[in-house]
Amino acid sequence: MRTLTTLGCAAVIGAAALTGCGSSDDSGGSASGGGAGSDVSAENVQYAKDQIAKYSAVPKFESDAEPIDVSSLKGKTVYSIPITTSIPFYKDGEAAMAAAAKKAGVTYVTFPSQGKVSDFQQGFSDAINAKASVIILNGPLPDTLQPQIRAAEKAGVKIIAAHEEDPTSPTPKGVDAVAAGEFYNAARLMVDKAIADQNGKPVKALAISADETRPSKGMVAAMKDELAKRCGSKCSLTVTNVPVADWATKVQPQVQSELNRDGEINTILPIYDSMAQYTDPAIRQAARGRTVNVYSFNGTPSINALMQKGGSNLKMNVGESPTLIGLLTMDQAFRLMLGKKPLDKPTAPLRVFTPENVDEAGTPPVSGKGFGDVDAGYDTLWGLK
């Protein structure tokens, strides 16, 4: 059961489809793209355009979840350990969770983190010492924190994996609930927009991954799979990896290097949009006079503003609302604290933002705007309204 319904279905990516780190070329053929050497078919171009049109609409809040009464939770404590507190998307999500907790009279603590495992470990220690009821792993991978998770379990603390698992992925060991994200579907939409914009010409793409985050390899696999299904045999994907802590210093030079190496690249796919702010200067330096479009994922307001202002190579951002993600994560936390069964990997809906509709996210863009009114839905679900 999911708290929010989306407009499409996430793709199931098998383990065998996942790719490794580093930089590699991968060209995929297409069953419907014609013979060897052909470009993408008109049928697949239309499919891609239809997908983008569908996901450009405002999603609606719908819930078939059991209503709960959070009034008995006053005085309890929730700790969140984000993968980093320096990226706006995580800051906005933390703010939404803190606001929801405050409404319920629950103490909410964001542990300051800069992406180091030692930060995450210290966060667990602080949360257990504070007698927290729930620890939210907002990005850190449970696999790397099993001793800490066992210590939390021994102390009676529940663990939520937030926004690090696709709904098709298995629940990580030691985790009591998951607040999922439509990562693989977003990756497919990024490819679909590239196909639509190339309008029959081959997509020559560079994907920028961050392999230490859970969804990254699956998102790259989804991109490859969508290219294989929907693009012609001349389409290709190169992958480069940039760790989260290095985005500000390494995205631009790595993208410049790839653009200099391959003069046919016409598409850049940063799997998270906070990477995208560094692709424009790379394109200006290494691909002046070439058309290189950028498509990304998250819907961060400052990144959407790049499209709104004009002059950016960013042509689409598949958005999620950090507010919605925060609300569905806190809904999982409330259910665990009440001793109720959590929902089965709820997800926030996706919305495609392009230069044509980005003003619906606010002028300038605002976190969570453009996704409809969901606050009232959760307040009702929690007995607060």
Contacts in CASP RR format, 6 or more apart in sequence:
PFRMAT RR
TARGET T0000
AUTHOR 0000-0000-0000
METHOD contacts of the structure
MODEL  1
MRTLTTLGCAAVIGAAALTGCGSSDDSGGSASGGGAGSDVSAENVQYAKD
QIAKYSAVPKFESDAEPIDVSSLKGKTVYSIPITTSIPFYKDGEAAMAAA
AKKAGVTYVTFPSQGKVSDFQQGFSDAINAKASVIILNGPLPDTLQPQIR
AAEKAGVKIIAAHEEDPTSPTPKGVDAVAAGEFYNAARLMVDKAIADQNG
KPVKALAISADETRPSKGMVAAMKDELAKRCGSKCSLTVTNVPVADWATK
VQPQVQSELNRDGEINTILPIYDSMAQYTDPAIRQAARGRTVNVYSFNGT
PSINALMQKGGSNLKMNVGESPTLIGLLTMDQAFRLMLGKKPLDKPTAPL
RVFTPENVDEAGTPPVSGKGFGDVDAGYDTLWGLK
1 64 0 8 1.000
1 65 0 8 1.000
1 343 0 8 1.000
1 344 0 8 1.000
1 346 0 8 1.000
2 167 0 8 1.000
2 343 0 8 1.000
2 344 0 8 1.000
2 345 0 8 1.000
2 346 0 8 1.000
2 347 0 8 1.000
3 63 0 8 1.000
3 65 0 8 1.000
3 328 0 8 1.000
3 331 0 8 1.000
3 343 0 8 1.000
3 346 0 8 1.000
4 59 0 8 1.000
4 61 0 8 1.000
4 62 0 8 1.000
4 63 0 8 1.000
4 324 0 8 1.000
4 328 0 8 1.000
4 346 0 8 1.000
4 347 0 8 1.000
4 348 0 8 1.000
4 349 0 8 1.000
4 374 0 8 1.000
5 60 0 8 1.000
5 62 0 8 1.000
5 349 0 8 1.000
6 59 0 8 1.000
6 182 0 8 1.000
6 185 0 8 1.000
6 347 0 8 1.000
6 349 0 8 1.000
6 350 0 8 1.000
7 54 0 8 1.000
7 55 0 8 1.000
7 57 0 8 1.000
7 59 0 8 1.000
7 349 0 8 1.000
7 350 0 8 1.000
8 54 0 8 1.000
8 55 0 8 1.000
8 185 0 8 1.000
9 185 0 8 1.000
10 166 0 8 1.000
10 167 0 8 1.000
10 168 0 8 1.000
10 182 0 8 1.000
10 183 0 8 1.000
10 184 0 8 1.000
10 185 0 8 1.000
10 347 0 8 1.000
11 168 0 8 1.000
11 184 0 8 1.000
11 185 0 8 1.000
11 188 0 8 1.000
11 222 0 8 1.000
11 225 0 8 1.000
11 226 0 8 1.000
12 168 0 8 1.000
13 166 0 8 1.000
13 168 0 8 1.000
13 184 0 8 1.000
13 218 0 8 1.000
13 221 0 8 1.000
13 222 0 8 1.000
13 225 0 8 1.000
14 221 0 8 1.000
17 218 0 8 1.000
17 221 0 8 1.000
17 224 0 8 1.000
17 225 0 8 1.000
18 217 0 8 1.000
18 218 0 8 1.000
18 220 0 8 1.000
18 221 0 8 1.000
19 26 0 8 1.000
19 217 0 8 1.000
19 220 0 8 1.000
19 221 0 8 1.000
19 224 0 8 1.000
19 239 0 8 1.000
20 211 0 8 1.000
20 217 0 8 1.000
20 239 0 8 1.000
21 209 0 8 1.000
21 211 0 8 1.000
21 241 0 8 1.000
22 209 0 8 1.000
22 211 0 8 1.000
22 239 0 8 1.000
22 240 0 8 1.000
22 241 0 8 1.000
23 238 0 8 1.000
23 239 0 8 1.000
23 240 0 8 1.000
23 241 0 8 1.000
23 258 0 8 1.000
24 238 0 8 1.000
24 239 0 8 1.000
25 236 0 8 1.000
25 237 0 8 1.000
25 238 0 8 1.000
26 224 0 8 1.000
26 236 0 8 1.000
26 237 0 8 1.000
26 238 0 8 1.000
26 239 0 8 1.000
27 233 0 8 1.000
27 234 0 8 1.000
27 235 0 8 1.000
27 236 0 8 1.000
27 237 0 8 1.000
28 224 0 8 1.000
28 227 0 8 1.000
28 228 0 8 1.000
28 231 0 8 1.000
28 232 0 8 1.000
28 233 0 8 1.000
28 235 0 8 1.000
28 236 0 8 1.000
28 237 0 8 1.000
29 227 0 8 1.000
29 228 0 8 1.000
29 231 0 8 1.000
29 232 0 8 1.000
29 233 0 8 1.000
29 235 0 8 1.000
30 40 0 8 1.000
30 41 0 8 1.000
30 44 0 8 1.000
30 227 0 8 1.000
30 228 0 8 1.000
30 229 0 8 1.000
30 230 0 8 1.000
30 231 0 8 1.000
30 232 0 8 1.000
30 233 0 8 1.000
30 235 0 8 1.000
31 229 0 8 1.000
32 41 0 8 1.000
32 43 0 8 1.000
32 44 0 8 1.000
32 229 0 8 1.000
32 230 0 8 1.000
33 39 0 8 1.000
33 40 0 8 1.000
33 41 0 8 1.000
33 44 0 8 1.000
33 231 0 8 1.000
33 232 0 8 1.000
33 233 0 8 1.000
34 41 0 8 1.000
34 232 0 8 1.000
34 233 0 8 1.000
35 233 0 8 1.000
36 233 0 8 1.000
37 232 0 8 1.000
37 233 0 8 1.000
37 234 0 8 1.000
38 232 0 8 1.000
38 233 0 8 1.000
38 234 0 8 1.000
39 200 0 8 1.000
39 201 0 8 1.000
39 202 0 8 1.000
39 232 0 8 1.000
39 234 0 8 1.000
40 195 0 8 1.000
40 198 0 8 1.000
40 200 0 8 1.000
40 201 0 8 1.000
40 202 0 8 1.000
40 203 0 8 1.000
40 230 0 8 1.000
40 231 0 8 1.000
40 232 0 8 1.000
40 235 0 8 1.000
41 200 0 8 1.000
41 232 0 8 1.000
42 200 0 8 1.000
44 195 0 8 1.000
44 230 0 8 1.000
44 231 0 8 1.000
44 232 0 8 1.000
45 195 0 8 1.000
45 196 0 8 1.000
45 199 0 8 1.000
45 200 0 8 1.000
47 192 0 8 1.000
47 230 0 8 1.000
48 191 0 8 1.000
48 192 0 8 1.000
48 193 0 8 1.000
48 195 0 8 1.000
48 196 0 8 1.000
48 230 0 8 1.000
49 196 0 8 1.000
51 188 0 8 1.000
51 189 0 8 1.000
51 192 0 8 1.000
52 189 0 8 1.000
52 192 0 8 1.000
52 193 0 8 1.000
52 196 0 8 1.000
52 316 0 8 1.000
52 352 0 8 1.000
52 354 0 8 1.000
55 189 0 8 1.000
55 318 0 8 1.000
55 350 0 8 1.000
55 351 0 8 1.000
55 352 0 8 1.000
56 351 0 8 1.000
56 352 0 8 1.000
56 353 0 8 1.000
56 354 0 8 1.000
56 356 0 8 1.000
56 357 0 8 1.000
57 351 0 8 1.000
58 351 0 8 1.000
58 360 0 8 1.000
58 370 0 8 1.000
58 371 0 8 1.000
58 372 0 8 1.000
59 349 0 8 1.000
59 350 0 8 1.000
59 351 0 8 1.000
59 371 0 8 1.000
59 372 0 8 1.000
60 349 0 8 1.000
60 372 0 8 1.000
61 372 0 8 1.000
61 373 0 8 1.000
61 374 0 8 1.000
61 377 0 8 1.000
63 377 0 8 1.000
63 381 0 8 1.000
65 331 0 8 1.000
65 343 0 8 1.000
65 346 0 8 1.000
65 381 0 8 1.000
66 340 0 8 1.000
67 380 0 8 1.000
67 381 0 8 1.000
67 382 0 8 1.000
67 383 0 8 1.000
68 334 0 8 1.000
68 335 0 8 1.000
68 338 0 8 1.000
68 340 0 8 1.000
68 381 0 8 1.000
68 382 0 8 1.000
68 383 0 8 1.000
69 338 0 8 1.000
69 382 0 8 1.000
69 383 0 8 1.000
70 104 0 8 1.000
70 106 0 8 1.000
70 334 0 8 1.000
70 338 0 8 1.000
70 382 0 8 1.000
70 383 0 8 1.000
70 384 0 8 1.000
71 104 0 8 1.000
71 383 0 8 1.000
72 338 0 8 1.000
73 104 0 8 1.000
73 105 0 8 1.000
73 106 0 8 1.000
73 334 0 8 1.000
73 337 0 8 1.000
73 338 0 8 1.000
74 104 0 8 1.000
74 105 0 8 1.000
74 106 0 8 1.000
75 105 0 8 1.000
75 106 0 8 1.000
75 107 0 8 1.000
76 106 0 8 1.000
76 107 0 8 1.000
76 133 0 8 1.000
76 337 0 8 1.000
77 106 0 8 1.000
77 107 0 8 1.000
77 108 0 8 1.000
77 109 0 8 1.000
77 130 0 8 1.000
77 131 0 8 1.000
77 132 0 8 1.000
77 133 0 8 1.000
78 97 0 8 1.000
78 101 0 8 1.000
78 106 0 8 1.000
78 107 0 8 1.000
78 108 0 8 1.000
78 109 0 8 1.000
78 132 0 8 1.000
78 133 0 8 1.000
78 134 0 8 1.000
78 135 0 8 1.000
78 136 0 8 1.000
78 330 0 8 1.000
78 333 0 8 1.000
79 109 0 8 1.000
79 111 0 8 1.000
79 123 0 8 1.000
79 126 0 8 1.000
79 127 0 8 1.000
79 130 0 8 1.000
79 132 0 8 1.000
79 134 0 8 1.000
79 135 0 8 1.000
79 136 0 8 1.000
80 94 0 8 1.000
80 97 0 8 1.000
80 108 0 8 1.000
80 109 0 8 1.000
80 110 0 8 1.000
80 111 0 8 1.000
80 135 0 8 1.000
80 136 0 8 1.000
80 138 0 8 1.000
80 162 0 8 1.000
81 111 0 8 1.000
81 113 0 8 1.000
81 119 0 8 1.000
81 120 0 8 1.000
81 123 0 8 1.000
81 124 0 8 1.000
81 127 0 8 1.000
81 135 0 8 1.000
81 136 0 8 1.000
81 137 0 8 1.000
81 138 0 8 1.000
81 140 0 8 1.000
82 90 0 8 1.000
82 94 0 8 1.000
82 110 0 8 1.000
82 111 0 8 1.000
82 113 0 8 1.000
82 138 0 8 1.000
82 139 0 8 1.000
82 140 0 8 1.000
83 90 0 8 1.000
83 113 0 8 1.000
83 115 0 8 1.000
83 138 0 8 1.000
83 139 0 8 1.000
83 140 0 8 1.000
83 213 0 8 1.000
83 244 0 8 1.000
84 90 0 8 1.000
84 113 0 8 1.000
84 114 0 8 1.000
84 115 0 8 1.000
84 244 0 8 1.000
84 245 0 8 1.000
85 91 0 8 1.000
85 94 0 8 1.000
85 110 0 8 1.000
85 112 0 8 1.000
85 113 0 8 1.000
85 114 0 8 1.000
86 114 0 8 1.000
87 244 0 8 1.000
87 274 0 8 1.000
88 274 0 8 1.000
88 300 0 8 1.000
88 301 0 8 1.000
88 302 0 8 1.000
88 367 0 8 1.000
89 272 0 8 1.000
89 273 0 8 1.000
89 274 0 8 1.000
89 298 0 8 1.000
89 299 0 8 1.000
89 300 0 8 1.000
89 322 0 8 1.000
90 138 0 8 1.000
90 139 0 8 1.000
90 322 0 8 1.000
92 300 0 8 1.000
92 301 0 8 1.000
92 322 0 8 1.000
92 323 0 8 1.000
92 367 0 8 1.000
92 368 0 8 1.000
93 138 0 8 1.000
93 322 0 8 1.000
93 323 0 8 1.000
93 325 0 8 1.000
93 326 0 8 1.000
93 367 0 8 1.000
94 110 0 8 1.000
94 138 0 8 1.000
95 322 0 8 1.000
95 367 0 8 1.000
96 322 0 8 1.000
96 323 0 8 1.000
96 324 0 8 1.000
96 325 0 8 1.000
96 326 0 8 1.000
96 327 0 8 1.000
96 330 0 8 1.000
97 108 0 8 1.000
97 136 0 8 1.000
97 326 0 8 1.000
97 327 0 8 1.000
97 329 0 8 1.000
97 330 0 8 1.000
98 108 0 8 1.000
98 110 0 8 1.000
100 326 0 8 1.000
100 327 0 8 1.000
100 330 0 8 1.000
100 378 0 8 1.000
101 107 0 8 1.000
101 108 0 8 1.000
101 330 0 8 1.000
102 108 0 8 1.000
103 379 0 8 1.000
103 382 0 8 1.000
103 384 0 8 1.000
104 330 0 8 1.000
104 334 0 8 1.000
104 382 0 8 1.000
104 384 0 8 1.000
106 334 0 8 1.000
106 337 0 8 1.000
109 126 0 8 1.000
109 127 0 8 1.000
109 130 0 8 1.000
109 132 0 8 1.000
111 119 0 8 1.000
111 122 0 8 1.000
111 123 0 8 1.000
111 126 0 8 1.000
111 127 0 8 1.000
112 119 0 8 1.000
113 119 0 8 1.000
113 120 0 8 1.000
113 123 0 8 1.000
113 140 0 8 1.000
114 245 0 8 1.000
115 140 0 8 1.000
115 244 0 8 1.000
115 245 0 8 1.000
116 245 0 8 1.000
117 140 0 8 1.000
117 144 0 8 1.000
117 145 0 8 1.000
120 137 0 8 1.000
120 140 0 8 1.000
120 144 0 8 1.000
120 145 0 8 1.000
120 148 0 8 1.000
121 145 0 8 1.000
121 148 0 8 1.000
124 135 0 8 1.000
124 145 0 8 1.000
124 148 0 8 1.000
124 149 0 8 1.000
124 151 0 8 1.000
124 152 0 8 1.000
125 148 0 8 1.000
127 135 0 8 1.000
127 152 0 8 1.000
127 157 0 8 1.000
128 151 0 8 1.000
128 152 0 8 1.000
128 155 0 8 1.000
128 157 0 8 1.000
131 155 0 8 1.000
132 157 0 8 1.000
133 157 0 8 1.000
133 158 0 8 1.000
133 333 0 8 1.000
133 336 0 8 1.000
133 337 0 8 1.000
134 157 0 8 1.000
134 158 0 8 1.000
134 159 0 8 1.000
134 160 0 8 1.000
134 333 0 8 1.000
134 336 0 8 1.000
134 337 0 8 1.000
135 152 0 8 1.000
135 157 0 8 1.000
135 158 0 8 1.000
135 159 0 8 1.000
135 160 0 8 1.000
136 160 0 8 1.000
136 162 0 8 1.000
136 329 0 8 1.000
136 333 0 8 1.000
137 145 0 8 1.000
137 159 0 8 1.000
137 160 0 8 1.000
137 161 0 8 1.000
137 162 0 8 1.000
137 164 0 8 1.000
137 175 0 8 1.000
138 162 0 8 1.000
138 163 0 8 1.000
138 164 0 8 1.000
138 329 0 8 1.000
139 161 0 8 1.000
139 162 0 8 1.000
139 163 0 8 1.000
139 164 0 8 1.000
139 213 0 8 1.000
139 214 0 8 1.000
140 164 0 8 1.000
141 164 0 8 1.000
141 172 0 8 1.000
141 212 0 8 1.000
141 213 0 8 1.000
141 214 0 8 1.000
142 149 0 8 1.000
142 159 0 8 1.000
142 161 0 8 1.000
142 172 0 8 1.000
142 173 0 8 1.000
142 174 0 8 1.000
142 175 0 8 1.000
143 172 0 8 1.000
143 173 0 8 1.000
146 173 0 8 1.000
146 174 0 8 1.000
149 159 0 8 1.000
149 173 0 8 1.000
149 174 0 8 1.000
149 175 0 8 1.000
150 174 0 8 1.000
152 159 0 8 1.000
153 159 0 8 1.000
153 174 0 8 1.000
158 176 0 8 1.000
158 177 0 8 1.000
158 333 0 8 1.000
158 336 0 8 1.000
158 337 0 8 1.000
159 174 0 8 1.000
159 175 0 8 1.000
159 176 0 8 1.000
159 177 0 8 1.000
160 175 0 8 1.000
160 176 0 8 1.000
160 177 0 8 1.000
160 178 0 8 1.000
160 179 0 8 1.000
160 329 0 8 1.000
160 332 0 8 1.000
160 333 0 8 1.000
160 336 0 8 1.000
161 171 0 8 1.000
161 172 0 8 1.000
161 175 0 8 1.000
161 177 0 8 1.000
161 178 0 8 1.000
161 179 0 8 1.000
162 178 0 8 1.000
162 179 0 8 1.000
162 325 0 8 1.000
162 326 0 8 1.000
162 329 0 8 1.000
163 179 0 8 1.000
163 180 0 8 1.000
163 181 0 8 1.000
163 325 0 8 1.000
163 329 0 8 1.000
164 213 0 8 1.000
164 214 0 8 1.000
164 215 0 8 1.000
165 171 0 8 1.000
165 172 0 8 1.000
165 178 0 8 1.000
165 180 0 8 1.000
165 181 0 8 1.000
165 214 0 8 1.000
165 215 0 8 1.000
165 345 0 8 1.000
166 180 0 8 1.000
166 181 0 8 1.000
166 182 0 8 1.000
166 183 0 8 1.000
166 184 0 8 1.000
166 215 0 8 1.000
166 218 0 8 1.000
167 180 0 8 1.000
167 181 0 8 1.000
167 182 0 8 1.000
167 345 0 8 1.000
167 347 0 8 1.000
168 184 0 8 1.000
169 180 0 8 1.000
169 214 0 8 1.000
171 178 0 8 1.000
171 345 0 8 1.000
172 178 0 8 1.000
176 336 0 8 1.000
176 342 0 8 1.000
177 332 0 8 1.000
177 333 0 8 1.000
177 335 0 8 1.000
177 336 0 8 1.000
177 342 0 8 1.000
177 343 0 8 1.000
178 332 0 8 1.000
178 342 0 8 1.000
178 345 0 8 1.000
179 325 0 8 1.000
179 326 0 8 1.000
179 328 0 8 1.000
179 329 0 8 1.000
179 332 0 8 1.000
179 345 0 8 1.000
179 346 0 8 1.000
179 347 0 8 1.000
180 345 0 8 1.000
180 346 0 8 1.000
180 347 0 8 1.000
181 215 0 8 1.000
181 320 0 8 1.000
181 325 0 8 1.000
181 347 0 8 1.000
181 348 0 8 1.000
182 320 0 8 1.000
182 347 0 8 1.000
182 348 0 8 1.000
182 349 0 8 1.000
182 350 0 8 1.000
183 215 0 8 1.000
183 218 0 8 1.000
183 219 0 8 1.000
183 222 0 8 1.000
183 297 0 8 1.000
184 215 0 8 1.000
184 218 0 8 1.000
184 219 0 8 1.000
184 221 0 8 1.000
184 222 0 8 1.000
185 222 0 8 1.000
185 350 0 8 1.000
186 219 0 8 1.000
186 297 0 8 1.000
186 318 0 8 1.000
186 319 0 8 1.000
186 320 0 8 1.000
186 350 0 8 1.000
187 218 0 8 1.000
187 219 0 8 1.000
187 220 0 8 1.000
187 222 0 8 1.000
187 223 0 8 1.000
187 226 0 8 1.000
187 269 0 8 1.000
187 271 0 8 1.000
187 297 0 8 1.000
188 222 0 8 1.000
188 223 0 8 1.000
188 225 0 8 1.000
188 226 0 8 1.000
189 316 0 8 1.000
189 318 0 8 1.000
189 350 0 8 1.000
189 352 0 8 1.000
190 223 0 8 1.000
190 269 0 8 1.000
190 295 0 8 1.000
190 296 0 8 1.000
190 297 0 8 1.000
190 316 0 8 1.000
190 318 0 8 1.000
191 203 0 8 1.000
191 205 0 8 1.000
191 223 0 8 1.000
191 226 0 8 1.000
191 227 0 8 1.000
191 230 0 8 1.000
191 231 0 8 1.000
191 269 0 8 1.000
191 295 0 8 1.000
192 226 0 8 1.000
192 230 0 8 1.000
193 295 0 8 1.000
193 315 0 8 1.000
193 316 0 8 1.000
193 352 0 8 1.000
193 354 0 8 1.000
194 203 0 8 1.000
194 205 0 8 1.000
194 267 0 8 1.000
194 269 0 8 1.000
194 293 0 8 1.000
194 295 0 8 1.000
195 203 0 8 1.000
195 230 0 8 1.000
195 231 0 8 1.000
197 293 0 8 1.000
197 315 0 8 1.000
198 266 0 8 1.000
198 267 0 8 1.000
201 266 0 8 1.000
202 231 0 8 1.000
202 232 0 8 1.000
202 234 0 8 1.000
202 235 0 8 1.000
202 236 0 8 1.000
203 227 0 8 1.000
203 231 0 8 1.000
203 235 0 8 1.000
203 236 0 8 1.000
203 266 0 8 1.000
203 267 0 8 1.000
204 235 0 8 1.000
204 236 0 8 1.000
204 262 0 8 1.000
204 264 0 8 1.000
204 265 0 8 1.000
204 266 0 8 1.000
204 267 0 8 1.000
205 223 0 8 1.000
205 227 0 8 1.000
205 235 0 8 1.000
205 236 0 8 1.000
205 237 0 8 1.000
205 238 0 8 1.000
205 265 0 8 1.000
205 266 0 8 1.000
205 267 0 8 1.000
205 268 0 8 1.000
205 269 0 8 1.000
206 237 0 8 1.000
206 238 0 8 1.000
206 239 0 8 1.000
206 240 0 8 1.000
206 255 0 8 1.000
206 258 0 8 1.000
206 259 0 8 1.000
206 262 0 8 1.000
206 265 0 8 1.000
206 267 0 8 1.000
206 268 0 8 1.000
206 269 0 8 1.000
207 220 0 8 1.000
207 223 0 8 1.000
207 237 0 8 1.000
207 238 0 8 1.000
207 239 0 8 1.000
207 240 0 8 1.000
207 268 0 8 1.000
207 269 0 8 1.000
207 270 0 8 1.000
207 271 0 8 1.000
208 240 0 8 1.000
208 241 0 8 1.000
208 242 0 8 1.000
208 251 0 8 1.000
208 254 0 8 1.000
208 255 0 8 1.000
208 268 0 8 1.000
208 269 0 8 1.000
208 270 0 8 1.000
208 271 0 8 1.000
208 275 0 8 1.000
208 279 0 8 1.000
209 216 0 8 1.000
209 217 0 8 1.000
209 219 0 8 1.000
209 220 0 8 1.000
209 239 0 8 1.000
209 240 0 8 1.000
209 241 0 8 1.000
209 242 0 8 1.000
209 271 0 8 1.000
210 216 0 8 1.000
210 241 0 8 1.000
210 242 0 8 1.000
210 243 0 8 1.000
210 244 0 8 1.000
210 247 0 8 1.000
210 271 0 8 1.000
210 272 0 8 1.000
210 275 0 8 1.000
211 217 0 8 1.000
211 241 0 8 1.000
211 243 0 8 1.000
212 243 0 8 1.000
212 244 0 8 1.000
213 244 0 8 1.000
213 272 0 8 1.000
215 271 0 8 1.000
216 271 0 8 1.000
219 271 0 8 1.000
219 297 0 8 1.000
220 237 0 8 1.000
220 239 0 8 1.000
220 271 0 8 1.000
223 237 0 8 1.000
223 269 0 8 1.000
224 237 0 8 1.000
227 235 0 8 1.000
227 236 0 8 1.000
227 237 0 8 1.000
238 258 0 8 1.000
238 262 0 8 1.000
238 265 0 8 1.000
240 254 0 8 1.000
240 255 0 8 1.000
240 258 0 8 1.000
242 250 0 8 1.000
242 251 0 8 1.000
242 254 0 8 1.000
242 275 0 8 1.000
243 250 0 8 1.000
247 274 0 8 1.000
247 275 0 8 1.000
247 278 0 8 1.000
248 278 0 8 1.000
251 270 0 8 1.000
251 275 0 8 1.000
251 278 0 8 1.000
251 279 0 8 1.000
251 282 0 8 1.000
252 278 0 8 1.000
252 279 0 8 1.000
252 281 0 8 1.000
252 282 0 8 1.000
252 285 0 8 1.000
253 282 0 8 1.000
255 268 0 8 1.000
255 278 0 8 1.000
255 279 0 8 1.000
255 282 0 8 1.000
255 283 0 8 1.000
255 286 0 8 1.000
256 282 0 8 1.000
256 285 0 8 1.000
256 286 0 8 1.000
257 286 0 8 1.000
258 265 0 8 1.000
259 265 0 8 1.000
259 282 0 8 1.000
259 283 0 8 1.000
259 286 0 8 1.000
259 287 0 8 1.000
259 292 0 8 1.000
260 286 0 8 1.000
263 287 0 8 1.000
263 290 0 8 1.000
265 287 0 8 1.000
265 292 0 8 1.000
266 290 0 8 1.000
266 291 0 8 1.000
266 292 0 8 1.000
266 293 0 8 1.000
267 292 0 8 1.000
267 293 0 8 1.000
267 294 0 8 1.000
267 295 0 8 1.000
268 279 0 8 1.000
268 283 0 8 1.000
268 292 0 8 1.000
268 293 0 8 1.000
268 294 0 8 1.000
268 295 0 8 1.000
268 313 0 8 1.000
269 294 0 8 1.000
269 295 0 8 1.000
269 296 0 8 1.000
270 276 0 8 1.000
270 279 0 8 1.000
270 294 0 8 1.000
270 296 0 8 1.000
270 297 0 8 1.000
271 296 0 8 1.000
271 297 0 8 1.000
272 296 0 8 1.000
272 297 0 8 1.000
272 298 0 8 1.000
273 296 0 8 1.000
273 297 0 8 1.000
273 298 0 8 1.000
273 299 0 8 1.000
273 300 0 8 1.000
273 303 0 8 1.000
273 314 0 8 1.000
273 317 0 8 1.000
274 298 0 8 1.000
274 300 0 8 1.000
274 303 0 8 1.000
275 296 0 8 1.000
276 294 0 8 1.000
276 296 0 8 1.000
276 303 0 8 1.000
276 306 0 8 1.000
276 314 0 8 1.000
276 317 0 8 1.000
277 302 0 8 1.000
277 303 0 8 1.000
277 306 0 8 1.000
279 294 0 8 1.000
279 313 0 8 1.000
279 314 0 8 1.000
280 294 0 8 1.000
280 306 0 8 1.000
280 312 0 8 1.000
280 313 0 8 1.000
280 314 0 8 1.000
283 290 0 8 1.000
283 292 0 8 1.000
283 294 0 8 1.000
283 313 0 8 1.000
292 313 0 8 1.000
293 313 0 8 1.000
293 315 0 8 1.000
294 312 0 8 1.000
294 313 0 8 1.000
294 314 0 8 1.000
294 315 0 8 1.000
295 314 0 8 1.000
295 315 0 8 1.000
295 316 0 8 1.000
295 317 0 8 1.000
295 318 0 8 1.000
296 303 0 8 1.000
296 314 0 8 1.000
296 316 0 8 1.000
296 317 0 8 1.000
296 318 0 8 1.000
297 317 0 8 1.000
297 318 0 8 1.000
297 319 0 8 1.000
297 320 0 8 1.000
298 317 0 8 1.000
298 318 0 8 1.000
298 319 0 8 1.000
298 320 0 8 1.000
299 317 0 8 1.000
299 318 0 8 1.000
299 319 0 8 1.000
299 320 0 8 1.000
299 353 0 8 1.000
299 361 0 8 1.000
300 317 0 8 1.000
300 367 0 8 1.000
301 361 0 8 1.000
301 364 0 8 1.000
301 365 0 8 1.000
301 366 0 8 1.000
301 367 0 8 1.000
302 365 0 8 1.000
303 314 0 8 1.000
303 317 0 8 1.000
304 317 0 8 1.000
304 353 0 8 1.000
304 358 0 8 1.000
304 361 0 8 1.000
304 365 0 8 1.000
305 364 0 8 1.000
305 365 0 8 1.000
306 312 0 8 1.000
306 314 0 8 1.000
307 314 0 8 1.000
307 315 0 8 1.000
307 317 0 8 1.000
307 353 0 8 1.000
307 354 0 8 1.000
307 355 0 8 1.000
307 358 0 8 1.000
308 355 0 8 1.000
308 358 0 8 1.000
308 359 0 8 1.000
308 363 0 8 1.000
308 364 0 8 1.000
308 365 0 8 1.000
310 355 0 8 1.000
315 354 0 8 1.000
315 355 0 8 1.000
316 352 0 8 1.000
316 353 0 8 1.000
316 354 0 8 1.000
317 352 0 8 1.000
317 353 0 8 1.000
317 358 0 8 1.000
318 350 0 8 1.000
318 351 0 8 1.000
318 352 0 8 1.000
318 353 0 8 1.000
319 350 0 8 1.000
319 351 0 8 1.000
319 352 0 8 1.000
319 353 0 8 1.000
320 348 0 8 1.000
320 349 0 8 1.000
320 350 0 8 1.000
320 351 0 8 1.000
321 348 0 8 1.000
321 367 0 8 1.000
321 368 0 8 1.000
321 370 0 8 1.000
321 371 0 8 1.000
321 374 0 8 1.000
322 367 0 8 1.000
322 368 0 8 1.000
323 367 0 8 1.000
323 368 0 8 1.000
323 371 0 8 1.000
323 374 0 8 1.000
323 375 0 8 1.000
324 348 0 8 1.000
324 349 0 8 1.000
324 368 0 8 1.000
324 371 0 8 1.000
324 374 0 8 1.000
325 348 0 8 1.000
327 374 0 8 1.000
327 375 0 8 1.000
327 378 0 8 1.000
328 343 0 8 1.000
328 346 0 8 1.000
328 347 0 8 1.000
328 348 0 8 1.000
331 343 0 8 1.000
331 346 0 8 1.000
331 378 0 8 1.000
331 381 0 8 1.000
331 382 0 8 1.000
332 342 0 8 1.000
332 343 0 8 1.000
332 346 0 8 1.000
334 382 0 8 1.000
335 341 0 8 1.000
335 342 0 8 1.000
335 343 0 8 1.000
336 342 0 8 1.000
348 371 0 8 1.000
349 371 0 8 1.000
351 370 0 8 1.000
351 371 0 8 1.000
353 360 0 8 1.000
353 361 0 8 1.000
358 365 0 8 1.000
360 369 0 8 1.000
360 370 0 8 1.000
361 368 0 8 1.000
361 369 0 8 1.000
361 370 0 8 1.000
362 369 0 8 1.000
362 370 0 8 1.000
376 385 0 8 1.000
377 385 0 8 1.000
379 385 0 8 1.000
END
